[in-house]
């Protein structure tokens, strides 16, 4: 029997009605599925009031524990509001905020120090994929983080394979290709590995059915409470 993690990344969006979203999620807690929602930072307290089976995640975390770092939010501060997970190294932040592998490593360790579970994102560009460099790029990214972690620290981590060319484009990787890459990541990370990149209600079952995929990191589809809850239900069925 398999455990799944279904994580929703709202990015800089919120559903039209948080009350209606919450109402849709009033279902029995799914067995063997951890459901996570990562809202924009100001809305973390709202999501913390969602049903108990929903864990709260942050979309980013500072590499620093405290200090004169204007605009930064530490992992310890996030934990005060019930945050359990933190996305680190998302490709959008790697690109727009110039987050290199070394910074992702430091953010991962900061999250772990505060008891948060980092969701470490890795993935290749379309140019890298077409050049046949997918394995090289992704294993470098994952090794830069997990190579310095202890076995105990790895147990608190989650890895997420998000091919950059698939994020927000509607072009998900073929399930078999995603599974093969998640298998490579698992060899290094030795923790649950999620797939992200245009995951939807239509393709969730085929993705989650793969042997080496332990869940999904979902963008746009997670803003639809019905779609998100049905993907959670699919994971629950597959876990049985």
C-alpha positions in Angstrom: 0.0 0.0 0.0 1.3 3.4 -1.0 1.0 6.8 0.7 0.5 9.9 -1.4 1.1 13.6 -0.9 -1.2 15.9 -2.9 0.0 19.5 -2.6 -1.7 22.5 -4.1 0.3 25.6 -5.0 -2.0 28.6 -5.4 0.9 30.8 -6.4 -0.2 34.5 -6.4 -3.8 33.6 -6.7 -6.7 32.8 -4.4 -10.0 31.0 -5.2 -13.0 33.3 -5.8 -14.5 32.4 -2.4 -12.5 30.9 0.4 -15.7 30.0 2.3 -17.0 28.0 -0.7 -13.6 26.3 -1.2 -13.6 25.3 2.5 -17.1 23.9 2.2 -16.2 21.6 -0.6 -13.4 20.1 1.4 -15.7 19.1 4.3 -15.3 15.4 3.6 -13.9 12.6 5.7 -10.1 12.7 6.0 -8.7 10.4 3.2 -6.7 7.5 4.4 -3.0 7.3 3.3 -3.1 10.7 1.7 -1.5 13.9 3.0 -3.2 16.9 1.5 -1.4 20.2 1.5 -2.4 23.7 0.3 0.3 26.4 -0.2 -1.5 29.8 -0.4 0.0 33.2 -0.8 1.5 34.2 2.6 -1.2 36.6 3.7 -3.8 33.8 3.4 -1.9 31.2 5.4 -4.2 31.9 8.5 -7.3 31.3 6.4 -6.1 28.0 5.1 -5.1 27.0 8.7 -8.8 27.0 9.4 -9.6 24.5 6.7 -10.6 21.0 7.7 -8.0 19.2 9.8 -6.9 16.8 7.0 -5.5 19.8 5.1 -2.0 20.7 6.0 -0.7 24.2 5.4 2.4 24.9 3.3 4.3 28.1 2.4 5.4 28.9 -1.1 8.8 30.0 0.0 11.0 30.4 3.1 14.0 32.5 4.0 17.4 30.9 4.3 17.9 33.0 7.5 16.5 32.2 10.9 16.2 35.9 11.9 17.8 39.2 11.4 17.8 42.4 9.3 16.4 40.8 6.1 13.5 43.1 5.0 10.7 41.2 3.3 11.9 37.8 4.4 9.9 35.3 6.4 11.6 32.7 8.5 10.6 29.1 8.9 10.1 29.6 12.6 7.6 32.4 11.9 5.7 30.2 9.5 5.5 27.4 12.0 3.7 29.8 14.5 0.8 29.9 12.0 0.6 26.1 11.7 2.7 25.8 8.5 4.0 22.2 8.1 5.5 22.4 4.6 7.5 24.9 2.6 8.2 24.9 -1.2 11.8 25.6 -2.0 13.6 26.0 -5.3 10.4 26.4 -7.4 11.5 27.0 -11.0 9.6 30.3 -11.0 11.8 31.5 -8.1 14.9 30.0 -9.6 14.2 32.1 -12.8 12.8 35.4 -11.5 14.7 35.5 -8.1 17.9 34.0 -9.3 17.8 31.1 -6.8 20.8 28.9 -7.5 21.3 25.4 -6.1 23.4 26.6 -3.2 20.6 28.9 -2.0 18.0 26.2 -2.4 20.2 24.0 -0.2 20.3 26.7 2.5 16.6 27.3 2.4 16.0 23.5 2.8 18.2 23.4 5.8 16.5 26.4 7.3 13.1 24.8 6.9 14.4 21.6 8.5 15.8 23.5 11.5 12.3 24.8 12.3 10.6 21.5 11.9 9.1 22.2 8.5 9.1 19.7 5.7 10.7 21.3 2.6 9.2 20.4 -0.8 12.3 20.7 -3.0 11.5 21.4 -6.6 13.8 20.5 -9.5 13.3 20.4 -13.3 14.8 21.0 -16.7 14.0 23.6 -19.3 12.7 22.7 -22.8 16.2 23.5 -24.3 17.9 21.2 -21.8 15.4 18.4 -22.5 15.8 18.7 -26.2 19.6 18.6 -25.7 19.3 15.3 -23.9 20.4 16.8 -20.6 17.4 16.1 -18.4 19.0 13.5 -16.1 22.2 15.6 -15.9 20.4 18.8 -14.9 17.9 17.3 -12.5 20.4 15.0 -10.7 22.7 18.0 -10.3 19.9 20.0 -8.7 18.7 17.3 -6.4 22.3 16.3 -5.4 23.1 19.9 -4.5 20.4 19.7 -1.8 20.3 16.1 -0.6 24.0 15.4 -0.9 24.5 17.3 2.4 21.5 16.0 4.3 21.6 13.2 6.9 19.2 10.2 6.6 17.1 11.7 9.4 16.8 15.0 7.5 15.8 13.2 4.3 12.9 11.6 6.1 11.4 15.0 6.6 11.8 16.1 3.0 9.8 15.8 -0.1 11.2 16.2 -3.7 9.1 17.5 -6.6 10.0 16.9 -10.2 8.5 19.8 -12.2 9.8 20.0 -15.8 9.8 23.8 -16.4 8.4 23.4 -19.9 5.3 21.8 -18.4 4.5 24.3 -15.7 1.3 26.3 -16.5 1.5 25.3 -20.2 -1.0 22.4 -20.2 1.7 20.1 -21.5 2.3 17.5 -18.8 5.1 15.0 -19.2 4.1 11.6 -20.4 3.4 9.5 -17.2 6.1 7.0 -18.1 8.7 9.7 -18.7 7.7 11.4 -15.4 8.0 8.1 -13.6 11.5 7.4 -15.0 12.7 10.8 -13.8 11.1 10.4 -10.4 12.9 7.1 -10.1 16.2 8.8 -10.7 15.4 11.5 -8.2 14.4 8.9 -5.6 17.8 7.2 -5.8 19.5 10.4 -4.6 16.9 12.0 -2.4 15.5 8.8 -0.7 12.3 10.6 0.2 8.8 10.8 -1.4 8.9 12.3 -4.9 6.0 14.2 -6.4 5.3 15.1 -10.0 4.3 18.7 -10.9 3.6 20.4 -14.3 0.1 20.8 -15.6 -1.4 18.1 -13.3 -5.2 18.1 -13.7 -8.2 16.1 -12.9 -8.0 14.6 -16.4 -4.5 13.2 -16.1 -4.1 12.8 -12.3 -4.9 9.1 -12.2 -2.5 8.1 -15.0 0.3 10.1 -13.3 -0.4 8.8 -9.8 -0.6 5.2 -11.0 3.1 5.2 -11.8 5.3 3.2 -9.5 7.8 5.9 -8.5 5.5 8.9 -8.2 4.4 9.5 -4.7 2.0 12.4 -5.3 1.5 15.6 -7.1 2.3 19.3 -6.8 -0.6 21.0 -8.5 -0.8 24.6 -9.7 -3.9 25.9 -11.4 -6.1 22.9 -10.8 -5.7 23.4 -7.0 -7.6 26.6 -7.2 -10.7 24.6 -8.1 -11.9 23.0 -4.8 -13.9 20.3 -6.6 -11.0 19.3 -8.9 -8.5 19.4 -6.0 -10.8 17.3 -3.7 -11.4 14.8 -6.5 -7.7 14.4 -7.1 -7.3 13.7 -3.4 -10.0 11.1 -3.7 -8.2 9.5 -6.7 -5.0 9.2 -4.6 -7.0 7.7 -1.8 -8.5 5.0 -4.1 -5.1 4.2 -5.6 -3.5 3.9 -2.2 -5.9 1.2 -1.3 
